[in-house]
Amino acid sequence: MKIYVLHASIFGHTEVLGSAIAEGAKQVENAEVVYKAVDDVAPDDLKDAVGIIWGCSGVFGVPNKKMADFFFQLGQLWATGGLQGKVGGVFATTSTQHGGVENIVRSLQTPMQHHGMIIVSNTGPVNEERAKYGNPYGATAVIPVESSKDAPMNKPTESELQIAREYGKLVAETAIKLHG
């Protein structure tokens, strides 16, 4: 069963986070994970998916232009109900703590709602890592403008990557349970 993990990455941050999500989804039995940039997927390809997890970086708290352009291509799928009932998840990155990462993931959920998709929250065990790096709406990472010991340039922290793996697995499990 196909699970698409799609990223609209500008500087590589989101691609790295999406890769961790794909790793988590691959842990699920019967999940055939397709990991691509939004530029490399045709909207009709998504008809075969049972789950779709998409994500992007943000600009002033909204999805980047690559993702916005991709959403404009989904009109025919909306008109035909091509994504109704599919399971969805979202992920996002920003470069600063107050870059609007929660706004971005919420904005990424809106098209899923218009398409009649079932959105999976990013739930997990409440612990110190999840309290510091988690986000209930999807997987997120705040990538520093300058590298530090906690987060090198262009790479989420290991905690953010682990939460992303767990989220990818959760969305894939949910999709297969509902459509298996």
KACORGI-V510936 format. One record per backbone hydrogen bond with DSSP energy under -0.5 kcal/mol. CO is the residue of the C=O (numbers start at 1). NH is the residue of the N-H. Records with the same first field share a line. If there is no record, write none. Layout:
CO=NH, NH
//
This chain:
1=32
2=50, 51
3=34
4=6, 53
5=36
6=55
7=38
8=57
12=16
13=17
14=18
15=19
16=20
17=21
18=22
19=23
20=24
21=25
22=26
23=27
24=27
25=28
28=31
30=32
31=33
32=3
33=35
34=5, 36
36=7
37=40
38=41
42=45, 46
43=46
44=47
45=48
46=49
48=2
50=87
51=4
52=54, 89
53=6
54=91
55=8
56=93
57=64
59=62
62=59
64=68
65=69
66=70
67=71
68=72
69=73
70=73
71=74
72=75
74=78
75=79
76=80
77=81, 82
78=81
81=84
83=86
86=118
87=52
88=120
89=54
90=139
91=56
92=141
93=58
94=143
96=99
99=61
100=104
101=105
102=106
103=107
104=108
105=109
106=110
107=111
108=112
109=113
110=114
111=115
112=117
113=116
116=85
117=119
118=88
119=121
121=123
125=127
127=131
128=132
129=133
130=134
135=138
136=122
139=92
141=94, 143
142=144
151=148
152=155
157=161
158=162
159=163
160=164
161=165
162=166
163=167
164=168
165=169
166=170
167=171
168=172
169=173
170=174
171=175
172=176
173=177
174=178
175=179
176=180
//
